[in-house]
């Protein structure tokens, strides 16, 4: 008999697995933040600071007593976290570093071929020079190796000079690591001088790597297709994840998960005790929370739409005239529902969080209680980002969505 998991139960399990099931008001210290990142797997790093950078907002949405300094200490002093690549640049527990060694080997060929195809030529030839400079001089910014003159004035990653490209390549392939950041610029050092020795020297076999990549992804997701398992870390192929899930040693069975509108279902891999796991879940916080557009809950857009009925797209790279919502619009979570999205921006000159527009999802009502909950969250975010003016106008919402 096939296990059928209703949509509400699936949403609740997924929220718990992504660190959104605990009381966000509970006091935390940096050890709690370390545990949180280990539990959810990774935190995406992004430079956009419309309100606050993604990695800080992701952590704040789960622990309102989180402070920016906690993450800096874990990364730059304790080295219990490191920065590298999952599906994008991310902060990852250092105890996983030995698994990333397998990714580095794959990336050496794939990145070189891809980047040279895109016109980034010559960077592999100067890698030895770059490594030698870093070895002699310690943590190095790409600007330290920048040529005296540039051939073009076009901005963007495609205009990286060969030395910058070389430094990114060495980082992506494990020769270097990020020692620290200054004004969000990366300072690279030799990986063996950044990653704790016990993690840097540790080795795992290819079989151990595959087993960990698949089993940890499934654990963090709670239930998943083989494609979702592969996409979580972006370390193995869907075919590899499928073979792992189908093998008796995985301990998985198949189940059916209902969609948000209950009009469809899909097969997923689950642990046999999933219904008991769901039954034991703590009640979700009722607090309204504003999430980062890069929150891991929304990493897989198709999964988010299937589970929450929430069609979401970051429109940063969409021409302004073609945007449906806005440049950088934040999802709004309340209990186990994504109830809407908000376009807001920090006006640091006037120390104020400007609310441009609010969109509610279908069948979500704009009540006085919901307005009060949103105002409370906006005040929390303002305090977190250092904005003093907390007079908000939140009645500009679109009720036609």
Secondary structure as a PSIPRED ss2 file (coil, helix, strand):
# PSIPRED VFORMAT (PSIPRED V4.0)

   1 X C   1.000  0.000  0.000
   2 X C   1.000  0.000  0.000
   3 X E   0.000  0.000  1.000
   4 X E   0.000  0.000  1.000
   5 X E   0.000  0.000  1.000
   6 X C   1.000  0.000  0.000
   7 X H   0.000  1.000  0.000
   8 X H   0.000  1.000  0.000
   9 X H   0.000  1.000  0.000
  10 X H   0.000  1.000  0.000
  11 X H   0.000  1.000  0.000
  12 X H   0.000  1.000  0.000
  13 X H   0.000  1.000  0.000
  14 X H   0.000  1.000  0.000
  15 X H   0.000  1.000  0.000
  16 X H   0.000  1.000  0.000
  17 X H   0.000  1.000  0.000
  18 X C   1.000  0.000  0.000
  19 X C   1.000  0.000  0.000
  20 X C   1.000  0.000  0.000
  21 X C   1.000  0.000  0.000
  22 X C   1.000  0.000  0.000
  23 X C   1.000  0.000  0.000
  24 X C   1.000  0.000  0.000
  25 X C   1.000  0.000  0.000
  26 X C   1.000  0.000  0.000
  27 X C   1.000  0.000  0.000
  28 X C   1.000  0.000  0.000
  29 X C   1.000  0.000  0.000
  30 X H   0.000  1.000  0.000
  31 X H   0.000  1.000  0.000
  32 X H   0.000  1.000  0.000
  33 X H   0.000  1.000  0.000
  34 X H   0.000  1.000  0.000
  35 X H   0.000  1.000  0.000
  36 X H   0.000  1.000  0.000
  37 X H   0.000  1.000  0.000
  38 X H   0.000  1.000  0.000
  39 X H   0.000  1.000  0.000
  40 X H   0.000  1.000  0.000
  41 X C   1.000  0.000  0.000
  42 X E   0.000  0.000  1.000
  43 X E   0.000  0.000  1.000
  44 X E   0.000  0.000  1.000
  45 X C   1.000  0.000  0.000
  46 X C   1.000  0.000  0.000
  47 X C   1.000  0.000  0.000
  48 X C   1.000  0.000  0.000
  49 X C   1.000  0.000  0.000
  50 X C   1.000  0.000  0.000
  51 X C   1.000  0.000  0.000
  52 X C   1.000  0.000  0.000
  53 X C   1.000  0.000  0.000
  54 X H   0.000  1.000  0.000
  55 X H   0.000  1.000  0.000
  56 X H   0.000  1.000  0.000
  57 X H   0.000  1.000  0.000
  58 X H   0.000  1.000  0.000
  59 X H   0.000  1.000  0.000
  60 X H   0.000  1.000  0.000
  61 X C   1.000  0.000  0.000
  62 X C   1.000  0.000  0.000
  63 X C   1.000  0.000  0.000
  64 X C   1.000  0.000  0.000
  65 X C   1.000  0.000  0.000
  66 X C   1.000  0.000  0.000
  67 X C   1.000  0.000  0.000
  68 X H   0.000  1.000  0.000
  69 X H   0.000  1.000  0.000
  70 X H   0.000  1.000  0.000
  71 X H   0.000  1.000  0.000
  72 X H   0.000  1.000  0.000
  73 X H   0.000  1.000  0.000
  74 X H   0.000  1.000  0.000
  75 X H   0.000  1.000  0.000
  76 X H   0.000  1.000  0.000
  77 X H   0.000  1.000  0.000
  78 X C   1.000  0.000  0.000
  79 X C   1.000  0.000  0.000
  80 X C   1.000  0.000  0.000
  81 X E   0.000  0.000  1.000
  82 X E   0.000  0.000  1.000
  83 X E   0.000  0.000  1.000
  84 X E   0.000  0.000  1.000
  85 X E   0.000  0.000  1.000
  86 X C   1.000  0.000  0.000
  87 X C   1.000  0.000  0.000
  88 X C   1.000  0.000  0.000
  89 X E   0.000  0.000  1.000
  90 X E   0.000  0.000  1.000
  91 X E   0.000  0.000  1.000
  92 X E   0.000  0.000  1.000
  93 X E   0.000  0.000  1.000
  94 X H   0.000  1.000  0.000
  95 X H   0.000  1.000  0.000
  96 X H   0.000  1.000  0.000
  97 X H   0.000  1.000  0.000
  98 X H   0.000  1.000  0.000
  99 X H   0.000  1.000  0.000
 100 X H   0.000  1.000  0.000
 101 X H   0.000  1.000  0.000
 102 X H   0.000  1.000  0.000
 103 X H   0.000  1.000  0.000
 104 X H   0.000  1.000  0.000
 105 X H   0.000  1.000  0.000
 106 X H   0.000  1.000  0.000
 107 X H   0.000  1.000  0.000
 108 X H   0.000  1.000  0.000
 109 X H   0.000  1.000  0.000
 110 X H   0.000  1.000  0.000
 111 X H   0.000  1.000  0.000
 112 X H   0.000  1.000  0.000
 113 X H   0.000  1.000  0.000
 114 X H   0.000  1.000  0.000
 115 X H   0.000  1.000  0.000
 116 X H   0.000  1.000  0.000
 117 X H   0.000  1.000  0.000
 118 X C   1.000  0.000  0.000
 119 X C   1.000  0.000  0.000
 120 X C   1.000  0.000  0.000
 121 X C   1.000  0.000  0.000
 122 X C   1.000  0.000  0.000
 123 X C   1.000  0.000  0.000
 124 X H   0.000  1.000  0.000
 125 X H   0.000  1.000  0.000
 126 X H   0.000  1.000  0.000
 127 X H   0.000  1.000  0.000
 128 X H   0.000  1.000  0.000
 129 X H   0.000  1.000  0.000
 130 X H   0.000  1.000  0.000
 131 X H   0.000  1.000  0.000
 132 X H   0.000  1.000  0.000
 133 X H   0.000  1.000  0.000
 134 X H   0.000  1.000  0.000
 135 X H   0.000  1.000  0.000
 136 X H   0.000  1.000  0.000
 137 X H   0.000  1.000  0.000
 138 X C   1.000  0.000  0.000
 139 X C   1.000  0.000  0.000
 140 X E   0.000  0.000  1.000
 141 X C   1.000  0.000  0.000
 142 X H   0.000  1.000  0.000
 143 X H   0.000  1.000  0.000
 144 X H   0.000  1.000  0.000
 145 X H   0.000  1.000  0.000
 146 X C   1.000  0.000  0.000
 147 X C   1.000  0.000  0.000
 148 X C   1.000  0.000  0.000
 149 X C   1.000  0.000  0.000
 150 X C   1.000  0.000  0.000
 151 X C   1.000  0.000  0.000
 152 X C   1.000  0.000  0.000
 153 X C   1.000  0.000  0.000
 154 X C   1.000  0.000  0.000
 155 X C   1.000  0.000  0.000
 156 X C   1.000  0.000  0.000
 157 X H   0.000  1.000  0.000
 158 X H   0.000  1.000  0.000
 159 X H   0.000  1.000  0.000
 160 X C   1.000  0.000  0.000
 161 X C   1.000  0.000  0.000
 162 X H   0.000  1.000  0.000
 163 X H   0.000  1.000  0.000
 164 X H   0.000  1.000  0.000
 165 X H   0.000  1.000  0.000
 166 X H   0.000  1.000  0.000
 167 X H   0.000  1.000  0.000
 168 X H   0.000  1.000  0.000
 169 X H   0.000  1.000  0.000
 170 X H   0.000  1.000  0.000
 171 X H   0.000  1.000  0.000
 172 X H   0.000  1.000  0.000
 173 X C   1.000  0.000  0.000
 174 X C   1.000  0.000  0.000
 175 X C   1.000  0.000  0.000
 176 X E   0.000  0.000  1.000
 177 X E   0.000  0.000  1.000
 178 X E   0.000  0.000  1.000
 179 X E   0.000  0.000  1.000
 180 X E   0.000  0.000  1.000
 181 X E   0.000  0.000  1.000
 182 X E   0.000  0.000  1.000
 183 X C   1.000  0.000  0.000
 184 X C   1.000  0.000  0.000
 185 X E   0.000  0.000  1.000
 186 X E   0.000  0.000  1.000
 187 X E   0.000  0.000  1.000
 188 X E   0.000  0.000  1.000
 189 X E   0.000  0.000  1.000
 190 X E   0.000  0.000  1.000
 191 X H   0.000  1.000  0.000
 192 X H   0.000  1.000  0.000
 193 X H   0.000  1.000  0.000
 194 X H   0.000  1.000  0.000
 195 X C   1.000  0.000  0.000
 196 X C   1.000  0.000  0.000
 197 X H   0.000  1.000  0.000
 198 X H   0.000  1.000  0.000
 199 X H   0.000  1.000  0.000
 200 X H   0.000  1.000  0.000
 201 X C   1.000  0.000  0.000
 202 X C   1.000  0.000  0.000
 203 X C   1.000  0.000  0.000
 204 X C   1.000  0.000  0.000
 205 X C   1.000  0.000  0.000
 206 X H   0.000  1.000  0.000
 207 X H   0.000  1.000  0.000
 208 X H   0.000  1.000  0.000
 209 X H   0.000  1.000  0.000
 210 X H   0.000  1.000  0.000
 211 X H   0.000  1.000  0.000
 212 X H   0.000  1.000  0.000
 213 X H   0.000  1.000  0.000
 214 X H   0.000  1.000  0.000
 215 X H   0.000  1.000  0.000
 216 X H   0.000  1.000  0.000
 217 X H   0.000  1.000  0.000
 218 X H   0.000  1.000  0.000
 219 X H   0.000  1.000  0.000
 220 X H   0.000  1.000  0.000
 221 X H   0.000  1.000  0.000
 222 X C   1.000  0.000  0.000
 223 X C   1.000  0.000  0.000
 224 X E   0.000  0.000  1.000
 225 X C   1.000  0.000  0.000
 226 X H   0.000  1.000  0.000
 227 X H   0.000  1.000  0.000
 228 X H   0.000  1.000  0.000
 229 X H   0.000  1.000  0.000
 230 X H   0.000  1.000  0.000
 231 X H   0.000  1.000  0.000
 232 X H   0.000  1.000  0.000
 233 X H   0.000  1.000  0.000
 234 X C   1.000  0.000  0.000
 235 X C   1.000  0.000  0.000
 236 X C   1.000  0.000  0.000
 237 X C   1.000  0.000  0.000
 238 X H   0.000  1.000  0.000
 239 X H   0.000  1.000  0.000
 240 X H   0.000  1.000  0.000
 241 X H   0.000  1.000  0.000
 242 X H   0.000  1.000  0.000
 243 X H   0.000  1.000  0.000
 244 X H   0.000  1.000  0.000
 245 X H   0.000  1.000  0.000
 246 X H   0.000  1.000  0.000
 247 X C   1.000  0.000  0.000
 248 X H   0.000  1.000  0.000
 249 X H   0.000  1.000  0.000
 250 X H   0.000  1.000  0.000
 251 X C   1.000  0.000  0.000
 252 X E   0.000  0.000  1.000
 253 X E   0.000  0.000  1.000
 254 X E   0.000  0.000  1.000
 255 X E   0.000  0.000  1.000
 256 X E   0.000  0.000  1.000
 257 X E   0.000  0.000  1.000
 258 X E   0.000  0.000  1.000
 259 X C   1.000  0.000  0.000
 260 X C   1.000  0.000  0.000
 261 X C   1.000  0.000  0.000
 262 X C   1.000  0.000  0.000
 263 X C   1.000  0.000  0.000
 264 X C   1.000  0.000  0.000
 265 X E   0.000  0.000  1.000
 266 X E   0.000  0.000  1.000
 267 X E   0.000  0.000  1.000
 268 X E   0.000  0.000  1.000
 269 X E   0.000  0.000  1.000
 270 X E   0.000  0.000  1.000
 271 X E   0.000  0.000  1.000
 272 X C   1.000  0.000  0.000
 273 X C   1.000  0.000  0.000
 274 X H   0.000  1.000  0.000
 275 X H   0.000  1.000  0.000
 276 X H   0.000  1.000  0.000
 277 X H   0.000  1.000  0.000
 278 X H   0.000  1.000  0.000
 279 X H   0.000  1.000  0.000
 280 X C   1.000  0.000  0.000
 281 X C   1.000  0.000  0.000
 282 X C   1.000  0.000  0.000
 283 X C   1.000  0.000  0.000
 284 X C   1.000  0.000  0.000
 285 X C   1.000  0.000  0.000
 286 X C   1.000  0.000  0.000
 287 X C   1.000  0.000  0.000
 288 X E   0.000  0.000  1.000
 289 X E   0.000  0.000  1.000
 290 X E   0.000  0.000  1.000
 291 X C   1.000  0.000  0.000
 292 X C   1.000  0.000  0.000
 293 X C   1.000  0.000  0.000
 294 X C   1.000  0.000  0.000
 295 X C   1.000  0.000  0.000
 296 X H   0.000  1.000  0.000
 297 X H   0.000  1.000  0.000
 298 X H   0.000  1.000  0.000
 299 X C   1.000  0.000  0.000
 300 X C   1.000  0.000  0.000
 301 X H   0.000  1.000  0.000
 302 X H   0.000  1.000  0.000
 303 X H   0.000  1.000  0.000
 304 X H   0.000  1.000  0.000
 305 X H   0.000  1.000  0.000
 306 X H   0.000  1.000  0.000
 307 X H   0.000  1.000  0.000
 308 X H   0.000  1.000  0.000
 309 X C   1.000  0.000  0.000
 310 X C   1.000  0.000  0.000
 311 X C   1.000  0.000  0.000
 312 X C   1.000  0.000  0.000
 313 X C   1.000  0.000  0.000
 314 X C   1.000  0.000  0.000
 315 X C   1.000  0.000  0.000
 316 X C   1.000  0.000  0.000
 317 X C   1.000  0.000  0.000
 318 X C   1.000  0.000  0.000
 319 X C   1.000  0.000  0.000
 320 X H   0.000  1.000  0.000
 321 X H   0.000  1.000  0.000
 322 X H   0.000  1.000  0.000
 323 X C   1.000  0.000  0.000
 324 X C   1.000  0.000  0.000
 325 X C   1.000  0.000  0.000
 326 X C   1.000  0.000  0.000
 327 X C   1.000  0.000  0.000
 328 X C   1.000  0.000  0.000
 329 X E   0.000  0.000  1.000
 330 X E   0.000  0.000  1.000
 331 X E   0.000  0.000  1.000
 332 X E   0.000  0.000  1.000
 333 X E   0.000  0.000  1.000
 334 X E   0.000  0.000  1.000
 335 X C   1.000  0.000  0.000
 336 X C   1.000  0.000  0.000
 337 X E   0.000  0.000  1.000
 338 X E   0.000  0.000  1.000
 339 X E   0.000  0.000  1.000
 340 X E   0.000  0.000  1.000
 341 X E   0.000  0.000  1.000
 342 X E   0.000  0.000  1.000
 343 X E   0.000  0.000  1.000
 344 X E   0.000  0.000  1.000
 345 X E   0.000  0.000  1.000
 346 X E   0.000  0.000  1.000
 347 X E   0.000  0.000  1.000
 348 X C   1.000  0.000  0.000
 349 X C   1.000  0.000  0.000
 350 X C   1.000  0.000  0.000
 351 X C   1.000  0.000  0.000
 352 X E   0.000  0.000  1.000
 353 X E   0.000  0.000  1.000
 354 X E   0.000  0.000  1.000
 355 X E   0.000  0.000  1.000
 356 X E   0.000  0.000  1.000
 357 X E   0.000  0.000  1.000
 358 X E   0.000  0.000  1.000
 359 X E   0.000  0.000  1.000
 360 X E   0.000  0.000  1.000
 361 X C   1.000  0.000  0.000
 362 X C   1.000  0.000  0.000
 363 X C   1.000  0.000  0.000
 364 X C   1.000  0.000  0.000
 365 X C   1.000  0.000  0.000
 366 X C   1.000  0.000  0.000
 367 X C   1.000  0.000  0.000
 368 X H   0.000  1.000  0.000
 369 X H   0.000  1.000  0.000
 370 X H   0.000  1.000  0.000
 371 X H   0.000  1.000  0.000
 372 X H   0.000  1.000  0.000
 373 X H   0.000  1.000  0.000
 374 X H   0.000  1.000  0.000
 375 X H   0.000  1.000  0.000
 376 X H   0.000  1.000  0.000
 377 X H   0.000  1.000  0.000
 378 X H   0.000  1.000  0.000
 379 X H   0.000  1.000  0.000
 380 X H   0.000  1.000  0.000
 381 X H   0.000  1.000  0.000
 382 X H   0.000  1.000  0.000
 383 X H   0.000  1.000  0.000
 384 X H   0.000  1.000  0.000
 385 X C   1.000  0.000  0.000
 386 X C   1.000  0.000  0.000
 387 X C   1.000  0.000  0.000
 388 X C   1.000  0.000  0.000
 389 X E   0.000  0.000  1.000
 390 X C   1.000  0.000  0.000
 391 X C   1.000  0.000  0.000
 392 X C   1.000  0.000  0.000
 393 X C   1.000  0.000  0.000
 394 X C   1.000  0.000  0.000
 395 X C   1.000  0.000  0.000
 396 X C   1.000  0.000  0.000
 397 X E   0.000  0.000  1.000
 398 X E   0.000  0.000  1.000
 399 X C   1.000  0.000  0.000
 400 X C   1.000  0.000  0.000
 401 X C   1.000  0.000  0.000
